[in-house]
Structure formats: structure tokens, C-alpha cells
């Protein structure tokens, strides 16, 4: 249970800041800190067990039929990421209190940030691949909200949209790859997947699954060619950049590579794709970072470069490459988060991030300068700092690469070149910002040190850079061991993290990078001129241009197909269906099967003739709306009788009830239309419609004939056998609706309630003119006889409704039918006595009634969780009462009550709102408020 709390506590932390913001920013921040602090404490409490080799597991069945279970694990890799997510998250929460202005809603910021934290914890702790993808998509959505936090800024909106488009597209590819992976192994449980690496790599679907999964990982971690979204996400507030784009979100991609390493790594395809994508990203992004004048732009491209380094290490598949990757994940998160926070302080105090202006800040902000310089030195790989150790391990692993034969030397050479650029852009960060003359046209001058507590998170991270760099074995070595073992999936090769390994080639590469970086920086002006003359694009402009091109293409297609003609839409639909039907039926050699047909009887023939006559008549006299409506009601009545003929009384009751409600609805609509509609169809359109309808009729006839003359099996037998034992009811239809397919029914009543609210939204501001007396032929608008009869029939109808509801589990009936009967009885009161008369006596808020019904049904389903059963599991028992005797009671009745209430509320909300369109504005407004 503690594993579940680790994930869910930040979700609680996302709610509390919104509730406490009114009490002040400090209280809001204190509340926001509580949830991640407890989560971090729970993770730390598992340290002894995990270091001892145990893997705590939490498992609860959820949607087991599709392989999705609520399954969590906390191994060494999850532990490392969990501490990074919660630890740096705590520092960011503290830092944001001083960074965000009083105009920014800090409660909203903390809420979205902790929603993202919950999603990231879910990713790293998921033991089910489908569950991981659920959390994966939550990170995309919550990061979209964080990047676009300053929604009034165009660059923030565009950056958020770009990030969502790229990472969302990668998420779809990842989902497809995960489904293939689960198909290959037969399970979505990560423990099973990770233990079947050889089976996966030998499977014929492995190449496709690998490419799809790598697309998801590369887009999330901004690997080339999907790197361009990350720099434009820098429009987010700096606390977001410090958290998402250094320590968490962009690490999700490399986490996925590390998590699936035992299952996917080891093949040539893995080596070539992962290694070279990482290598290209490493070198290209390091070169581009050197050329950026925006402070956060430089840090963004350096982040991409370091992510490429980690990706490349995971692709090498050498003995200690996974260990080096894990070590650099830790180091990069520490020094990059501190650098982003320092950049935020500089921006906060100077009003700009342009390094051509923010010069000489050592004179004004010496403490901040010292912290930032140490962090930048760690990023450059200077000895005695954490970045030096992991980068030296990286150089060492490139030297052991043998897969490229004679060309293997190119990898360490390119790695050294990337190291030279890393030193160059790190030294540029130090020299241009804190020295290099005096500030130039700063929006805020003179700059000064920020509040001490704003520097505290930076100082903590910088101290960690020093401690890890000087004493790695006393600080991070146990975490690296545990995480590396989880990545490798096997016993680790012996290794040693040390400041001094003697004079060797990796050390030479490190000092070559340091010296070469300083030399390269000295030639920066020529490099800047070359870069400006060279080929480079503004990715945001390219992306926006393609988005607009796609929008224009969509508009052209929409305008071509969607011209407002319902006839055209139906024609397209019927035509496409005919084509697909012919493709499906054409291979049949014989349309007639071996099953004999049922004999005809006179009653069925007469009913069929009436049905055909009513259908044809509706079409022929559709210009006379009232007459065609009457014929249409005949069609509905015959359909109801057909259900009775074939022993489906539940369907018959539902059909006849729906017919009554529908006819009333259409009668109300006819009130606002002329009695006769003009003839608007030309000869060609009539010919087209006859041809399409005739072909559709022939097609349906052929399909029905082919199906009904062949023996077939359905799942009806299962429902018939298990209706009583599994659902406690003899009415199989009702048991299906409230038990076997209860989730479908919950979705349907939710849609019904939403549709009613949509009708309310469309009609509440609409007022149609009522210039003539609608009943000029009648002396009374509301005839007394009709009103009296309606009031007499109301209690009888409600009694029938209650009877149908109560018997529904064992006899024809149920909540849906009973709700329609009640709705018809109440609608009759509206028709006979008017809206005002009803509202004086029945002050119901129909929108709340519909919502209450959905809530009751949902809570009934959730009640099963209390007893350890899946959602919407029905429970029933038999009770014996004196005098009454034995009778059955089932939780499905409560669910059916929710259906009943929803149907009543939604139906009356729609029909009552339609019926008041002609009331004067003042009366209509009053009645609308009472109904809605």
C-alpha cells in the first residue's frame, strides 16, 4: 500500500494548493510541500530492502481482460528516479514561491506541477506496460499545461502546442509498440517482459515493435530529429524548465530505454539505431548550444546533448555502459536543475536572458555567480565535480566499442568533439554572464542578489555536485549499484568510481575536451559568424507553417464534403457502406446457407406490409410534416410488435416508450415549422437517392439472407446460463444492462445526461418569435378536460413506472423503461397545463437530477472496490421478512435507480427547454433558471 501512496499523494497535493491559495502564498507553498515530502519519505523507507536486493510489489487487478492492472514496483531504477522526482520537485516548489510574481496563481502552478509529479512517479514505478503508458500520456498533458502556464504569451502557447504534438505523437507510437510487445510475450506485466528478452529479440515482430517504442522514447527525450520542441518549451516559467526539462519529463524517454533494456537491448538493430541517434544528438546539440545567445536556449540545447550522451551509452550495450548512463542521469539532473534555477535568478533580477547584455554580473551578484560557476563547471566535466566522473566513464565506454570494426575510432573522436563543445558553452555561460565587461541596456539595473531562500535550492544542488564529485562512493554508489542492476537485469561487472585511475586514454580525452573547449571559446566570434551564415532554421516557424498548412488542407476537405446538406452526408455514408459491404460479401461463393427459414404466418405478413407501407408512405408524403409523422409512428409501433413476436418484451417496452417520447419531441419541433415543406430536391438528386436507397436495400437484404440462412453461435448462451447465478436475475436483458455490460450502460447514461446539457446550452439563449396564436382553432390553450385527465393519470402512471422498475430484474422492465414512463407522465402535465403551472408545483433542477443519476450509478460501481471486487460487480442475496416472505435484494437495483433518475432528468431537461422557446424573455429566463 505504501507504493500506491507514493504515487497518489502528489495527486492530493495537486488539490490542496488550490484550496489554500486564498490564505496566502506561504501557506499554499507549505501545503504543496507536504505531499512530495511524505512520498520521498516513503521511498527512503524502502532503501534497506532495495539495497538488499528485494523488489517491493503492489498489485491490484483492474481491467485484467485487456491486461491492464494497477501494478507497481520499486526496484533500484525506480528508487533512483523516484528520489530525483520528489527531491528536485521539493526544491522547485520552494524556488517557485520566490520566482513567480504575485500576479501569477501559485496554487494553480503547484496543482499542475504535482499532477505532473504524480504522473512521473507512475511511469517509473509502473510494473504494467499499459499502466506505464497511461501515466506517460498524463505527463504529456500536464507538461502541456505547465509549458503554457503563462497562457497570455504567444510563445508559451505555441511551445506547449509543439511539445504536446511531438510527445503525443510519440506516445501513440509507443502504445502500438507496447501492444506488439505484450502480444509477443503474452503479458503486459513488466516482470514477465523483462525476463523474456531472448524470446522478444528472436520474434519476427521485434523490429517493428522496437522502432515504435524507440519513437516514443526519442520524442519524449528530444532526440534528433525530434529535438526541436524542447528549446521552444523554454517559454515556460523557469521552475518548470528546472523540473521538466532537466530532471523529469525529458528523462522519461531515457528511463523507458533503461527499463526495457533487458528486453530490447543486445541486437544489432538496437545498437545502430540507439547509438547513432544518441551520437548525432550529442554532437549536433552541443554545437548548437554554443551558438545560442539566450541563456535558457543554451541550457536547453545542452540538455538535449546530455540526453543524447545517455541515449548513446544505453545503445552501446558494453559492459559498464548502463552503469555510466545511470550515473550521468543523476549528475545531469543535479547540475542542470541548479543551472536552470540560476538562470531564472539572473532573468528575475536583470529582466533579460540575452547573454550579449548580461555581462559582468560578478560585481553585482557574487554569491549567485559562484553557485552558477560551480554548476557550469560540473556540466563541463571539470575534475572534483560530479560531471567529470560520469563523463570520464562515458569516454571509457566509447573506447571499448568494437562493433564498427575499422571505423570504431570515430565514436570516441566524435565524443571528444562533443566534450569540447560542452566545455566551450559551459565556459561561455561563466565568462559572458559574470565577466566580459559591463552590463548592456539591462531592463532592470542595477541587478542585485535575490532573497536568500531563493538561492537555497541552488546552493543545495551545488553542494551535491561537490559531494558526489569528491566522495562518490559515500554518496551515490549504492544508488548506482541498485539502479544499474535493475537496468542490466543481471549481475554487474566489477567497476570502481574514483577520482584517479592513473594516466589513461579517458583522462587524456577529458583534458583534451577541457583545453579544446577553452580554445574553441576564444574563437567564438568566427564561430558565431559561421553559424549565422550557415544553414539553420527556426524550428518553431517551420512547425507552425506545417500546422497552418494542415489546417488549410483540413478546411478545404471539410468545405468540400460538408456543405450543410444532410442529404449529402447520408449519401456519402450510405455509398461508403455499400462499397465496404460489397468488398466483404463478394468473396462468398454461395449467398444461401444450409439453415432452413422459419415458416411465414399471416400476422407476420400483415405486419411486414404495414411496416413497408408506413416507411414508403413517410418518404412519399414527407412534405406534409404532420401526416408523415403519423406514418412514422406506425413504423415504430410495428417494430415494437415485431419485438413482441420474437419474444423480446423488454425491447418492445423500450421501443414503445421511446416512440412516445420521440413523437412528443417531434411534435414540439413541428410547432416551429410550417405545416408543409417546400420541394427542394431536383431530378438528379431524386435519381441519386433512389439509386442509393435501392442499392442499400438490396445490400441489407443480401446480407441478412446470407447470415440468417447459415448456422451461427452467439454469446447469448453464456448470458442465459449465468443470469441467475452471476447476476441474481431471471430477466436476462436487464441483468446484461446492469451487470454484465454495466460499464456500457454507465457510459450511455453519461452521454444521455451530457446530450441534455448540450440541448440546454443551445436553447437557453434562443427565443423564437410567436406572432400568432398557436391554437386559433381552440377556445382554450390548455383544455380543462385534458388537464383533469392528465392529473388523474399522473399517479397511475407513476405507479406503473414504480411497478416496472421494481420487477425489472426478474421480469420485463427496468430503470430505463420506468424512467421513460415517468417522463411521459410528467411531459403530459406540461402539455395539458403549461410550463408555468408545472414549475410552480414541481421545482426540480433537471440538470442536477440527471447528474445525480449518473453519480448514483458511478458510486454503485465504485462500491465494489470496498469489498475487493472489480468496478460495477453486482452483489445479491435473499432476505426473509415476516408476512412478506422471502425476496431478493441486489446492488444492481441501486445502479438501475441511477439509470432511472438520469433518464427522467435528461428527458425532461431537453423537452421542457424545447417547450419554452416561445415564452417571453422574462418568463423564459425565470423558467430556464428553475429547470436548469
WOSULPE-V431308 format. One record per helix or strand of 3 or more residues. SS is the DSSP state (H for helix, E for strand). FROM is the first residue (numbers start at 0). TO is the last residue. If there is no record, write none. Layout:
# WOSULPE-V431308
SS/FROM/TO  SS/FROM/TO
This chain:
# WOSULPE-V431308
H/1/22  H/24/44  H/46/50  E/55/62  H/63/65  E/67/73  H/75/98  H/105/124  H/128/146  H/153/184  H/189/193  H/196/201  H/205/219  H/227/234  H/237/243  H/248/258  H/260/263  H/267/290  H/294/315  H/320/349  H/360/362  H/365/379  H/385/398  H/404/406  H/408/433  H/451/469  H/471/474  H/476/487  H/504/521  H/523/532  H/538/560  H/565/584  H/601/619  H/624/644  H/648/669  H/682/707  H/715/726  H/731/739  H/741/762  H/783/806  H/814/832  H/834/840  H/845/865  E/875/880  E/884/889  H/891/914  H/920/930
